[in-house]
Each structure stands twice: as C-alpha cells, then as structure tokens.
C-alpha cells in the first residue's frame, strides 16, 4: 500500500516544576532555599530516512508524544530532561499546518527539523531568594510543550518523471534503465504507486527517476489514479512523456500527448511548461518507415519543439540514447524544487475565541496584571533578551486583543504591565 498524505498529532514534553526545598544539615544553621530546577521537556523532531519512500509507517500510529521533564528536587538537584522523540520520514516530505494548509517545512532542505519544542523547566525556590525575601516558599512551574496537528505530504525527490497513459511501458522502461523492479503486466493500472529507480551513469554519477502511474484524461479532476500522484511530478526537473507508438490499445499517440499535456496544465500551469522528451515506446512492433501515422507523430513533436526518442522496452533499443539525452538535459536545468516555508511565527500561536474571552486584565495598585492560560503557555516560547523575540511577543499581543483589553481597563502611556513575572512599561 502506498500512502503519501496523512494527518498526525504531535506533542512535545512539558517542562518539570521547580522544587520548594530548604537546606537541612547538621551543624548548618539557616541553610536557606535549595530547590532545584525542573527538567526541559523533550522535543519532537522529524528526521529524513533515505530508505523510505512512503508514509505507510503512519497508517497505524498517528500520535507522537515526547517525554516530560522531571521535577526538581532539594539539594539543588535539577530534574532530568525529557527524551526527544525522533520521527523518520521519507526524503521530500512536506510538513503542513492542518488548519491553514501552509507549508511549515520542506524536508528536502534539511535532514532534521524540530517541529515542537519541549517546555522549559521551572525555577526552584533558590532563584527567588533576595535580601528581603530570604525564605521563598514558592517555585516556578514548568511550561507546557508545544503541540499541534500537522499534515505530512510526500512529494518525491525524483529528478526525472516518466508520465503517460496506462500500459504504455513506463514501468518497463524504468526497470531497464535502473535497478528498480516494478510490477509489470499487460493491463491497465498495473502500477498502483510511483516507483523510484536510480539511473547510473559513468564516473559514479546518476539521477533519480520515477514512473508516475495512472494518468488518464480527467486525472486532474479526480478520475483514474493519476490525481493521487500528480504531486510527485512537482519536483521533477525533466519529464519523459512515454507513448505507445504501436497503437496496440487503439489510441492515437498524438491525441495521447495532447490529453496528458492538458491534464498537467489543469493541475499546474507551471508544471505544463516543464521540459519534456517524448519517448516513443514499442518500436519493436512498428514498421517505422512504412507507417504514415509515425511520420505525422514525429512532425507533431517537432512542432512542439520536443525531442523524440524511439525505444523498445522489450529489446532495449534506444534506451542508452534516452538516458544520455536525459542526463545532458539535467545539466542545463535548474535544481530540484525546494518549497519555502509559508507558516509564520504568528501562525504558530493557536488562540481560540474562548482563550481571548478568558484573558483577564486587572489593576493591582500601580500596575496592570494580565492573565490567561494561553498567555502562560506562550510566555515559555519567548526569549525576552532577544529583540526579534520581543517584537514577535508584541505582535501576538496586538493580534489577539491583549493591548485592546489593556486600553479598555484604563492603561496609559508609561503604566507598568505585568504578565506572569514579566513587567514592562506600556508604550503604544
């Protein structure tokens, strides 16, 4: 079974709580607070598995939760950090946000990506001792680890894609030019999933090729199998458009090229402009010099300004020439497509209407105190010593109505605002 699109749930570990403890030792008076800090929660990390080419591993396991950090202890003993959870995915996997569909990360651009960060461990009470508060009986709780649902979408990293109608010989050609062993039979839709093969060249070089199954007229609208696999052509730098020159199934190769081109255009106008080489297969069953339709087909391809390579997947004739032309074309084409992240930092802060309703602002003496569960979790993501992180913090407060609530509560320029131990002067 081939799975290339699946939704999973991820949860990083929570940070451990800081400890409230006091030093106790014989002959030591007033040992003071010595509560240790909580451990950091484990991260959730995606890692490229070069041996995988499907998301089948996620069919039965769709929830991944990293380990929580341990709580701190007395004697200034820190809690143990939670173990990270590493999730292997095939090369070319796109990680998308479920709600917006935006791309969070493309695993074609790196071997590892931290998708959810563990919560910070809370401080033990020893951090809160001051000359005027020598016996702090409180500590800081650990922050929650990030959690989210993501959509994994596989777009194969093949540089060359073999496209065409069913039963024209795509899999047979792939099996002859590479070490791939796809299922081959003389009926439509033999291939039910894309097959990958490494095409070796001289001096240890080569390229990755894939046959894309099931393209028929109407594939872009969901007919046949092609609509499920068109995404795997997205990264291909070169398309080998395979046609059956023998017309054994009663189809006209000129009509086949036109129909497949139209499906590519409907799916993606940019994809339709991708360079193509026409592969005229099954020449072992054709009298090349005597058939008028063969001449018409070659004239048609010249009008499209596409090279035509007559081949036979059975005898191997023309396949060396096909590999040579494909390799030469790849030298002049742009590199593989790597998708840029569309997901912003602001998108990562999930705040519901209920969260905003439950955000409270109250005045205590000369300061305004803001509280809310989402704010408490959000504060753990902010590095308040970093300028960019502070700007992010400000944008989120504005976007989610915190600044507006402060104004409604009567805050003015220069007033002190306190959000879970972080205080700042209100300037707007």
Phi, psi and omega in degrees: 000137180252121178239125182230014181203117185204149180255134179225160180251135182233141178216119174282161182288149175281150175287146178287157179279148173288156184261147170257110183208158179228144184293129178233115180206138180303136179070007176247110179272145174050055182299332177086174182291137177217034178291130180279165181277154175285157179279156178287144175286153180289147177274161170253122188234131170269138180226136182289129174251103186294344180271358183255145175222022178206160177262025183301330181299340182265006184295320184251348178235110185235010179232125183231119185233122179280166184283142176285154172284149178281156176289154175289168180226170175295170182073024179059029180272121180284148174288152179290138177288145178290148180287139174291154172247125183253124184249113179284137177225156179292154174302141179090007180285130173265135176255120184238151174284133183294318186288318186258340185077004181286148179283123176274316181198149176250116183288004172281346185261352181199159179277335182222151176209128177275111184268326178226127181264140179292155179290155178282145175288143179284154179281141172285168187293344180296336180286343187256009177283132177226168178303332181260350178228081188273347181232068179292122181257035178216158176223175183259136177285153174289155179272158180289145173284154180293146176220149181192160168259137178230157175253124175264126180230121183270124171239107188302153183266022179294135178278332182236130179244131175266117182240164178147174180294162176300148172070021177266353175108019181299310182295323179296318178295317179299321181292335180274329183264353179220184178269006180294147180236066180287160175289132183231129177204163185268058173207161184293149176059036172298316180274122182252357178207154179299139176250136180254144175211143177268121178266115185273140176240182179291159177062031175075005180271171179175185177213161181262128181239152179219138172267128183261112189277161162074017178285125174222174176297127182095005182299322182294343179258007175107004180276152180066207179256344189299326182299332182282343188240359180301330181299336183283350175274345188306320184272348185297130178278335183220138178249131172259107186269104185270131175232156178267102184286344182279345181057036183296332180265011177081012180264156177262124183300330178294315178297322180299315180297316181298316183292317179293321177301320180294321179295320177298318181294321180291323179288315181200113178304326179293322181296326181293340179269358181297139180304140180230146167243129179277125180252106181271098187270165176069037178290346177293345180251015186231139170272093192302325186271344187256347184268121181293324182293334178294316178298318179298322180294317180294322177296321179298317180293325177295325177295327177280356182061042178242140176288146177240131178240109176287131182220165170227116179291339181280311184269342182089358181298133176083351184288324177297319178295321179298313179297319180297314180295321179296317180296319179295320180295320182296329180297334184257356184265156178298161180293173179305145178290127172241124186278133178281145177299137176254347186276128182260169177300321180297325179297332185286344180268101183274110181235121180271169176299323178296321178300316181293320179297325183273359175286126184245147175230124178225157181257128176238106183057247186255018179225157178254125183254126180249132180222153179171141184299321180294326177293320179299316179291323182293325183299332180291346181267354189260132171261101188285356175266358182252131185296315181296321179294323177294321177296319176300315178303315181295318181297321180292320178298320179292312184299324186258019168080009181291318180297321179295320178296322178297318179297318179296331179280354176100014180294146179230168180305131177092348177291152180272132177244134180240123176234099179048065175074354175259120182244144178208158176276131183289119176225127181217000000 
